């Protein structure tokens, strides 16, 4: 891992984004790009014209520049806070670049993943500004960024905790295999105690057990010791209980493996576990 992209804003989650970014950078020696994106769509002229017309006023024509100026001042305050939090998290200042962009976060992240010096990991909070009090819901940008991401995403919780134990939720999918590949490649993380967890619905135990043995074997061949656990029941329930019952500090899993239509009907395991587990979740697409 050579470069980490940390998505920041003015929310409380930005602090833990910085803390976990510092943890990753300290382990891997990676440099850090800290990104704050101003979404100015609500300041666009058509919206202001509609607003002005609805209340019989016209001064909104001149407000866009003023609102952008306020946002730029806010961005400078965010930069100061991020620089301070990154320093406290142990990020070397000569390896930190802080960027302010205007547009949509998902587009900005894509540009950093595909640029001349692409990032290897994206770190972002479960929630951002405007969503901090919605404890049972996730931030509006999160799913869009994770679905579009080309690199793994570390989704952070509100309270930082030291990473001593990690669990890989393994289902044999291509994204779960990418997670195994990453664990094998990132040798700096091998001091973390690792569990590999597979959940069976009770009807395909042999297939699930075989899948689990394959993952465990690949890790062992790479010199990584992992405890294998075959659980039976509902995937979300069993993984959430395992995380809580075993004091897991980091959950690693594939992300959004089913179609949007299927998830609309029955929900997403990814979204449910991000919401239920009060720990950071590392996602692979």
Residue pairs with C-beta under 8 A, 6 or more apart in sequence:
1 24
1 28
1 30
1 120
1 121
1 186
1 188
2 30
2 31
2 120
3 30
3 31
3 32
3 33
3 117
3 118
3 119
3 120
3 121
4 21
4 24
4 25
4 30
4 31
4 32
4 33
4 119
4 120
4 121
4 122
4 123
5 32
5 33
5 35
5 109
5 112
5 113
5 119
5 121
5 122
5 123
6 17
6 18
6 21
6 32
6 33
6 34
6 35
6 82
6 86
6 123
6 124
7 17
7 35
7 37
7 105
7 109
7 122
7 123
7 124
7 125
7 141
7 145
8 14
8 17
8 18
8 34
8 35
8 36
8 78
8 82
9 36
9 37
9 78
9 125
9 128
9 129
10 74
10 77
10 78
10 81
10 129
11 125
11 127
11 128
11 129
11 131
11 132
12 132
12 158
13 125
13 126
13 127
13 128
13 132
13 139
13 156
13 158
14 78
14 81
14 82
14 85
14 125
14 128
15 85
15 160
16 125
16 156
16 157
16 158
16 159
16 160
17 123
17 124
17 125
17 156
18 34
18 82
18 85
18 86
18 88
18 89
18 91
19 85
19 89
19 156
19 160
20 123
20 154
20 156
20 160
20 280
21 32
21 34
21 86
21 89
21 91
21 123
22 86
22 88
22 89
22 90
22 91
23 89
23 163
24 30
24 121
24 123
24 154
25 31
25 32
25 90
25 91
25 92
25 95
26 90
26 91
27 188
27 189
28 186
28 188
29 188
30 95
30 120
30 121
31 95
31 96
31 97
32 86
32 91
32 95
32 96
32 97
33 97
33 98
33 99
33 112
33 119
34 82
34 86
34 96
34 97
34 98
34 99
35 99
35 100
35 101
35 108
35 109
35 112
36 75
36 78
36 79
36 82
36 98
36 99
36 100
36 101
37 100
37 101
37 102
37 103
37 104
37 105
37 108
38 71
38 72
38 74
38 75
38 100
38 101
38 102
38 103
39 102
39 103
39 104
39 105
40 67
40 68
40 71
40 102
40 103
41 47
43 63
43 64
43 67
43 68
43 71
44 64
45 61
45 64
48 60
48 61
48 63
48 64
49 60
49 61
51 60
52 58
52 59
52 60
52 61
72 100
75 100
78 100
79 98
79 100
82 98
83 93
83 96
83 98
86 93
86 96
87 93
101 108
105 141
105 144
105 145
106 141
106 144
106 145
106 148
109 122
109 145
109 148
109 149
110 148
110 150
112 118
112 119
112 122
113 119
113 122
113 149
113 150
113 151
114 150
118 151
119 151
120 151
121 151
121 152
121 153
121 154
122 145
122 149
122 151
122 152
122 153
122 154
123 153
123 154
123 156
124 141
124 142
124 145
124 153
124 154
124 155
124 156
125 139
125 155
125 156
125 158
126 138
126 139
126 142
126 155
126 156
126 157
126 158
126 274
126 275
127 134
127 137
127 138
127 139
127 142
127 158
128 139
128 140
128 141
130 140
131 137
131 138
131 139
131 140
136 275
137 275
138 271
138 274
138 275
142 155
142 274
143 256
143 271
145 153
146 153
146 155
146 255
146 256
146 270
146 283
146 285
147 255
147 256
147 285
149 283
149 285
150 285
152 178
152 179
152 182
152 282
152 283
152 284
152 285
153 255
153 282
153 283
154 280
154 281
154 282
154 283
155 274
155 280
155 281
155 282
155 283
156 280
157 277
157 278
157 279
157 280
159 278
161 249
161 279
162 249
163 192
163 249
163 250
163 280
164 192
164 193
164 249
165 192
165 193
165 194
165 195
165 246
165 247
165 248
165 249
165 250
166 189
166 192
166 193
166 194
166 195
166 248
166 249
166 250
166 251
166 252
167 194
167 195
167 196
167 197
167 239
167 242
167 243
167 246
167 248
167 250
167 251
167 252
168 176
168 179
168 180
168 183
168 194
168 195
168 196
168 197
168 215
168 226
168 252
168 253
169 176
169 197
169 198
169 199
169 239
169 251
169 252
169 253
169 254
169 273
170 176
170 179
170 180
170 196
170 197
170 198
170 211
170 212
170 215
171 198
171 199
171 211
171 235
171 254
171 257
172 198
172 211
172 214
172 215
173 254
173 257
174 254
175 253
175 254
175 255
175 257
175 284
175 285
176 215
176 253
176 254
176 284
178 254
178 284
178 285
179 252
179 253
179 254
179 282
179 284
180 215
180 218
180 219
182 284
183 189
183 194
183 219
183 224
183 252
184 218
184 219
184 222
184 224
190 223
190 224
192 250
193 227
194 219
194 224
194 225
194 226
194 227
195 226
195 227
195 228
195 229
195 242
195 246
195 248
196 212
196 215
196 216
196 219
196 226
196 227
196 228
196 229
197 229
197 231
197 238
197 239
197 242
198 208
198 209
198 211
198 212
198 215
198 228
198 229
198 230
198 231
199 208
199 231
199 232
199 233
199 234
199 235
199 238
199 239
200 207
200 208
200 209
200 230
200 231
200 232
201 232
201 233
202 232
202 233
205 230
205 232
208 230
209 230
212 228
212 229
212 230
213 228
215 228
216 226
216 228
219 225
219 226
220 226
229 242
231 238
231 239
231 242
232 238
235 269
236 269
236 272
236 273
236 276
239 251
239 253
239 273
239 277
240 273
240 276
240 277
242 248
243 251
243 277
243 279
244 277
248 279
249 279
249 280
250 279
250 280
250 281
250 282
251 273
251 277
251 279
251 280
251 281
251 282
252 281
252 282
252 284
253 270
253 273
253 281
253 282
253 283
253 284
254 270
254 283
254 284
254 285
255 270
255 283
255 284
255 285
256 263
256 268
256 270
256 285
257 269
257 270
258 268
263 271
270 283
273 281
274 281
